[in-house]
């Protein structure tokens, strides 16, 4: 098993050096617990692997994975940049202390108001379409804005169809065959494009699709440099580096991956005389995915046509299993290394048939009152959570070296009604 499960002298699961059962007792469940040191470790591991082969390497954290201010501040302190996909993420990034020059905004199907907000914020803008370019050119304040383009190569990969963001079915980016003309258009409109970008998908643990994407984007970059006379300050390959979710999966050998990618990158720089632009990646899941655990309490053991363990979390708390059919490993917090003795369905508390964390999951004996730990819940868990079924959102806790801090308060029933208004005519 490629999960680094740590236990204390009691045999209980620990997260960031803290007993999971004690955290659940103190902060209640469901509860997201985030390991600060793991985020730092993941960042340094990735940065060191790539920068050792190409010194001008930059990481832009894809913050849609987790926009908690504390998480973002950890990465800001480490030196990361930000990949923002909405004005709200720009706002949050600036509040977390990121300088505008360290924020790359890549929106899709954006409004004029969103473009104006990005221009006013002073961030770099990575354009997704000709429409965006033309509308940006009509904003007087946009003159001098540093821009780049997201190119959609005929390459796509990901752990689910909904996570493949490159290729002919994708809504993202400009077509590779129109890239030269789009860069020429940008220059004719008075812009000086400084970068090029792509992103082919998410949850990739096989280096081959990524290698193909690098090769393709570098070939496109060469054509743009030659055909549109563009000098690139940066070339950005997006994110998508995956983590193991199942016990059978193995971590990507990041050193080997970095060597292959940077070697290809530098060969292509030389082939097309592209100079020495910054090489950029936009990891999200890779930095925060395995740094968080969702703790949830078993409240019901039910023998129906099947055996169910009902818990106090649902797809309003962790949507990935329902939305993508994703696997999340689940252990008993009191004995995480216990051998399985049964197959059981683990069901959430949302009134939907699809609210299941696992079907026929091999588990040890599970009793009402037991605490379960759902692993790898750091990416796209809270950020995709909701108040469905009028259930308040869960709390987030940050742990580091046996110290815990609440970094997002648990919502109350009153929070469900925030911003709602009842017209006076209905108050009879």
PAKOL-633838 format. One line per 2 residues: number of its first residue (from 1); their letters; for each residue x negated, z negated, y negated of C-alpha. Coordinates in pm, whole numbers. Example, Ala and Ser with C-alpha at 12.3 -4.5 7.8 and 13.67 -1.06 7.14 Angstrom:
BEGIN
1 = AS = -1230/-780/450; -1367/-714/106
//
This chain:
BEGIN
1 = XX = 0/0/0; -142/104/-340
3 = XX = 24/-178/-533; -196/-456/-662
5 = XX = 33/-750/-580; -110/-1084/-685
7 = XX = 9/-1423/-564; -68/-1785/-649
9 = XX = -136/-2083/-425; 238/-2115/-359
11 = XX = 251/-1756/-234; 470/-1653/-527
13 = XX = 427/-1323/-706; 234/-1353/-1031
15 = XX = 249/-1117/-1328; -36/-1139/-1575
17 = XX = -138/-1466/-1411; 207/-1619/-1451
19 = XX = 441/-1721/-1168; 734/-1477/-1155
21 = XX = 975/-1752/-1044; 878/-1969/-1339
23 = XX = 931/-1677/-1577; 1276/-1612/-1432
25 = XX = 1367/-1980/-1464; 1244/-1996/-1823
27 = XX = 1377/-1666/-1960; 1665/-1594/-1713
29 = XX = 1738/-1265/-1544; 1745/-970/-1553
31 = XX = 1407/-978/-1724; 1140/-721/-1800
33 = XX = 793/-878/-1771; 505/-679/-1922
35 = XX = 138/-742/-1840; -69/-699/-2159
37 = XX = -403/-682/-1980; -280/-408/-1748
39 = XX = -191/-186/-2043; -538/-238/-2190
41 = XX = -699/-167/-1854; -502/155/-1807
43 = XX = -593/277/-2155; -962/201/-2118
45 = XX = -977/355/-1770; -827/681/-1892
47 = XX = -1025/696/-2215; -1356/618/-2045
49 = XX = -1297/874/-1770; -1241/1163/-2012
51 = XX = -1471/1067/-2300; -1765/1034/-2063
53 = XX = -1736/1409/-2002; -1614/1522/-2347
55 = XX = -1688/1290/-2637; -1419/1416/-2876
57 = XX = -1130/1300/-2660; -813/1145/-2800
59 = XX = -514/969/-2646; -171/994/-2804
61 = XX = 61/745/-2633; 396/905/-2548
63 = XX = 592/615/-2686; 930/729/-2553
65 = XX = 817/549/-2235; 838/211/-2409
67 = XX = 874/158/-2784; 856/-219/-2793
69 = XX = 656/-309/-3104; 428/-544/-2910
71 = XX = 345/-274/-2654; 273/-25/-2930
73 = XX = 59/-277/-3117; -152/-334/-2804
75 = XX = -225/38/-2790; -279/64/-3165
77 = XX = -543/-206/-3134; -707/-9/-2852
79 = XX = -739/297/-3077; -459/513/-2940
81 = XX = -262/767/-3135; 112/829/-3092
83 = XX = 315/1115/-2950; 650/1075/-3128
85 = XX = 957/1281/-3041; 1204/1149/-3298
87 = XX = 1215/1009/-3653; 1293/670/-3502
89 = XX = 968/680/-3306; 781/779/-3624
91 = XX = 937/484/-3804; 852/244/-3522
93 = XX = 496/374/-3496; 432/328/-3867
95 = XX = 577/-24/-3847; 341/-97/-3556
97 = XX = 45/-7/-3776; -38/349/-3677
99 = XX = -174/560/-3961; 20/886/-4015
101 = XX = -291/1083/-3917; -270/923/-3571
103 = XX = 90/1032/-3515; 185/1374/-3378
105 = XX = 556/1448/-3410; 692/1689/-3149
107 = XX = 1066/1719/-3191; 1298/1971/-3033
109 = XX = 1622/2103/-3182; 1548/1898/-3492
111 = XX = 1763/1889/-3806; 1641/1965/-4156
113 = XX = 1675/1596/-4238; 1444/1506/-3949
115 = XX = 1186/1758/-4067; 1205/1614/-4419
117 = XX = 1156/1263/-4281; 847/1374/-4088
119 = XX = 704/1549/-4393; 766/1243/-4612
121 = XX = 602/1021/-4349; 283/1228/-4367
123 = XX = 249/1276/-3991; 127/1586/-3814
125 = XX = 413/1812/-3707; 404/1997/-3378
127 = XX = 665/2273/-3405; 886/2372/-3114
129 = XX = 1045/2695/-3238; 1039/2974/-3495
131 = XX = 1353/2819/-3642; 1167/2495/-3712
133 = XX = 882/2686/-3876; 1113/2878/-4108
135 = XX = 1311/2569/-4204; 994/2367/-4260
137 = XX = 864/2636/-4495; 1172/2585/-4716
139 = XX = 1091/2217/-4774; 886/2207/-5097
141 = XX = 699/1891/-4996; 588/2053/-4669
143 = XX = 309/2247/-4837; -18/2119/-4695
145 = XX = 145/1958/-4390; -79/1982/-4084
147 = XX = 107/2175/-3815; 62/2296/-3462
149 = XX = 287/2463/-3207; 413/2362/-2868
151 = XX = 372/2655/-2631; 579/2686/-2315
153 = XX = 357/2846/-2050; 502/2985/-1729
155 = XX = 384/2668/-1557; 598/2366/-1478
157 = XX = 567/2054/-1262; 723/1710/-1224
159 = XX = 878/1457/-990; 1233/1585/-1056
161 = XX = 1389/1906/-1191; 1493/1721/-1507
163 = XX = 1129/1627/-1573; 985/1979/-1557
165 = XX = 921/2081/-1917; 736/2410/-1875
167 = XX = 840/2745/-1732; 1132/2986/-1776
169 = XX = 1411/2725/-1746; 1268/2482/-1999
171 = XX = 1423/2432/-2342; 1088/2333/-2493
173 = XX = 835/2529/-2696; 768/2887/-2796
175 = XX = 705/3154/-2533; 341/3221/-2458
177 = XX = 382/3594/-2529; 500/3522/-2885
179 = XX = 228/3269/-2968; 0/3505/-3162
181 = XX = 286/3634/-3378; 415/3282/-3448
183 = XX = 75/3163/-3566; 48/3471/-3787
185 = XX = 392/3393/-3929; 284/3038/-4003
187 = XX = -15/3160/-4199; 199/3414/-4386
189 = XX = 431/3129/-4485; 139/2940/-4636
191 = XX = 56/2699/-4353; -282/2642/-4195
193 = XX = -218/2568/-3827; -475/2329/-3685
195 = XX = -367/2278/-3324; -193/2399/-3012
197 = XX = 3/2197/-2757; 176/2214/-2422
199 = XX = 346/1977/-2179; 451/2093/-1833
201 = XX = 627/1790/-1686; 615/1424/-1584
203 = XX = 512/1220/-1283; 233/1456/-1178
205 = XX = -12/1307/-927; -147/1637/-796
207 = XX = -417/1775/-1028; -358/2141/-941
209 = XX = -52/2205/-1165; -231/2033/-1451
211 = XX = -540/2247/-1394; -325/2558/-1407
213 = XX = -165/2440/-1731; -506/2379/-1888
215 = XX = -630/2721/-1784; -316/2888/-1917
217 = XX = -315/2708/-2252; -685/2777/-2304
219 = XX = -625/3147/-2239; -339/3142/-2490
221 = XX = -563/2956/-2738; -823/3229/-2702
223 = XX = -565/3497/-2779; -435/3305/-3082
225 = XX = -787/3249/-3213; -865/3618/-3181
227 = XX = -528/3766/-3276; -427/3528/-3555
229 = XX = -771/3411/-3670; -694/3044/-3612
231 = XX = -956/2772/-3583; -826/2478/-3380
233 = XX = -900/2118/-3475; -732/2000/-3155
235 = XX = -595/2130/-2826; -332/1904/-2671
237 = XX = -233/1922/-2303; 56/1678/-2330
239 = XX = 120/1407/-2078; 265/1390/-1731
241 = XX = -1/1199/-1539; 191/1006/-1277
243 = XX = 158/674/-1099; 237/586/-737
245 = XX = 590/458/-690; 611/454/-310
247 = XX = 379/260/-79; 255/586/72
249 = XX = 146/743/-256; -208/700/-379
251 = XX = -332/671/-734; -474/982/-894
253 = XX = -854/972/-885; -882/970/-1263
255 = XX = -1260/1018/-1273; -1244/1324/-1051
257 = XX = -941/1450/-1244; -1120/1403/-1577
259 = XX = -1430/1583/-1456; -1230/1882/-1333
261 = XX = -1019/1906/-1648; -1303/1865/-1896
263 = XX = -1528/2108/-1709; -1257/2373/-1719
265 = XX = -1186/2290/-2084; -1547/2331/-2190
267 = XX = -1589/2650/-1988; -1290/2798/-2168
269 = XX = -1412/2678/-2508; -1731/2871/-2445
271 = XX = -1552/3175/-2302; -1337/3219/-2613
273 = XX = -1584/3077/-2868; -1330/2813/-2971
275 = XX = -1585/2566/-3110; -1550/2195/-3035
277 = XX = -1188/2094/-3102; -1060/1752/-3003
279 = XX = -920/1737/-2653; -592/1543/-2646
281 = XX = -366/1396/-2378; -30/1224/-2424
283 = XX = 13/971/-2142; 316/744/-2140
285 = XX = 397/638/-1787; 26/623/-1694
287 = XX = -40/358/-1959; 264/135/-1924
289 = XX = 448/225/-1601; 277/-16/-1363
291 = XX = 235/-282/-1632; 591/-411/-1607
293 = XX = 816/-567/-1344; 1193/-606/-1360
295 = XX = 1300/-945/-1226; 1656/-967/-1097
297 = XX = 1846/-1236/-910; 2042/-1180/-588
299 = XX = 2395/-1304/-647; 2579/-1156/-348
301 = XX = 2505/-1081/17; 2784/-863/147
303 = XX = 2840/-726/497; 3081/-439/457
305 = XX = 3049/-104/630; 2689/-154/526
307 = XX = 2488/-459/431; 2440/-505/58
309 = XX = 2232/-733/-158; 2401/-744/-497
311 = XX = 2183/-829/-799; 2235/-913/-1165
313 = XX = 2077/-588/-1293; 2216/-237/-1277
315 = XX = 2149/118/-1387; 2216/-5/-1739
317 = XX = 1887/-195/-1694; 1689/57/-1486
319 = XX = 1840/405/-1487; 1570/601/-1303
321 = XX = 1698/551/-945; 2046/672/-1041
323 = XX = 1939/948/-1279; 1643/1091/-1088
325 = XX = 1680/949/-738; 1356/765/-812
327 = XX = 1200/516/-574; 1094/175/-708
329 = XX = 928/-63/-467; 1109/-398/-443
331 = XX = 966/-726/-317; 1079/-1086/-283
333 = XX = 913/-1272/-568; 879/-1584/-349
335 = XX = 698/-1399/-71; 601/-1050/-188
337 = XX = 383/-982/115; 648/-1072/374
339 = XX = 708/-819/649; 1047/-642/658
341 = XX = 1303/-752/915; 1604/-542/816
343 = XX = 1734/-239/631; 1964/-320/341
345 = XX = 2117/-156/35; 2025/-316/-297
347 = XX = 2313/-269/-538; 2351/-333/-908
349 = XX = 2634/-498/-1100; 2764/-189/-1281
351 = XX = 3108/-61/-1184; 2986/275/-1052
353 = XX = 2926/388/-694; 2590/532/-794
355 = XX = 2460/196/-914; 2207/143/-637
357 = XX = 1841/55/-659; 1782/135/-291
359 = XX = 1953/263/23; 1844/145/368
361 = XX = 1545/-31/213; 1319/-217/455
363 = XX = 1319/-577/334; 1253/-927/467
365 = XX = 1547/-1166/493; 1722/-1184/156
367 = XX = 1947/-1473/52; 2177/-1535/-239
369 = XX = 1975/-1691/-519; 1653/-1511/-423
371 = XX = 1450/-1343/-697; 1362/-977/-649
373 = XX = 1084/-798/-834; 1133/-427/-898
375 = XX = 788/-281/-955; 663/-14/-1194
377 = XX = 939/-71/-1448; 727/-30/-1760
379 = XX = 814/332/-1837; 1166/454/-1911
381 = XX = 1332/125/-1818; 1428/-59/-2136
383 = XX = 1396/263/-2340; 1672/422/-2127
385 = XX = 1880/105/-2092; 2232/76/-2228
387 = XX = 2524/-159/-2286; 2739/20/-2029
389 = XX = 3015/-201/-1884; 2969/-408/-2202
391 = XX = 2665/-579/-2056; 2412/-705/-2312
393 = XX = 2060/-568/-2277; 1796/-776/-2102
395 = XX = 1504/-958/-2262; 1140/-847/-2258
397 = XX = 850/-1089/-2211; 479/-1018/-2259
399 = XX = 231/-1208/-2044; -144/-1235/-2079
401 = XX = -379/-1475/-1904; -100/-1717/-1809
403 = XX = 56/-1712/-2158; 405/-1568/-2203
405 = XX = 584/-1461/-2520; 934/-1331/-2572
407 = XX = 895/-989/-2738; 1261/-886/-2732
409 = XX = 1545/-1135/-2735; 1818/-1106/-2476
411 = XX = 2131/-960/-2632; 2449/-1162/-2662
413 = XX = 2814/-1059/-2643; 2813/-1052/-3024
415 = XX = 2545/-783/-3014; 2786/-558/-2826
417 = XX = 3002/-544/-3139; 2729/-491/-3396
419 = XX = 2812/-205/-3635; 3172/-181/-3515
421 = XX = 3464/-186/-3758; 3837/-207/-3697
423 = XX = 4049/-26/-3960; 4268/-262/-4160
425 = XX = 4580/-67/-4057; 4526/-182/-3697
427 = XX = 4513/-549/-3789; 4883/-625/-3774
//
